[in-house]
Amino acid sequence: MIKFAAVLVLLGALLAVAIQNPHPVTVNFLAWKSMSTTLLVVVLVGLLVGLVGGFFIGFRTGKRDRPIEEEEDDPE
């Protein structure tokens, strides 16, 4: 329930930023040329990149941190 509330708060904040900043912004990134888009698009792309990166990092570390299941009683 807490995660759901946190997501709602985050979406509300994102909506507030989008409503208050409707004008286009210029984006320069590494070798890319200037690109004009709205601030909402820039924030959403950053959010998606962070979510995907966090998912893959969590997925990889989650496999290592998982406890090893103990084997059945060995007759040895």
N, C-alpha and C positions, 0 to 999 in steps of 0.2 A: 504494500500500500504506500510505503514511503517512497519507493522508486517511482511509482505512478505520479505521486504529487510532485516529485522533483522534475519529472519530464514535463508536467503541465506548467510548472513555474518557468522552466527553460523555454518552452514554446511561447509562453506569454511574453517573456523578455525579448525573444526573437521577433515576435509580432510588433512589439512596441518600437524596436529599432527599425523595423521595416516601414512602419507608418510614419515615424519621425524623420526618416532619411530617404525620401523617394527619388532624389536627384541622382544622376549617374556619377560614378567615381571612376578614375583612371587607375588601372592596375598594371604595374611593371613587375615581372618576375623572371629572374635570371636572364635568359636569352630571349624571352618572349617580348614582342613589341607591345607598345601600349594598347591596352584593351579597355574600352569603356563599357561599364555594366553597372547595375544597381548594387548598393551595399548589401542588400539581402542575398544576392547571388554569391557575393564574395564570402559572406558569413556561412551560407549553406555549404559551399564547396569546402571551406575549412572544417566545418562540422563533419561532413561526410568523410573527408580524408582522415580526420582524427578518429572517428568511429571505426573505420575499416582498419586503420593501423593498430588501434587498441584491441580490436577483435583478434587480429592475427598474432599480436604479441601475447595476449591472454591465452589464446588457443595453444600456442607453442609452449608457454611456461606452464600451463595447466596440465599438460601431459607429463611433464617432469615432476610436478609437485604432488601428483596423485599418489596416494599410498599404495604400496604393492600388496596385492592380496596374498594372504598367507596360504600356503599349500595345505592340502588335506594332511592328516596325520601320516607321516612317513613310517612304514613298518621297519625301517632300518634302525 
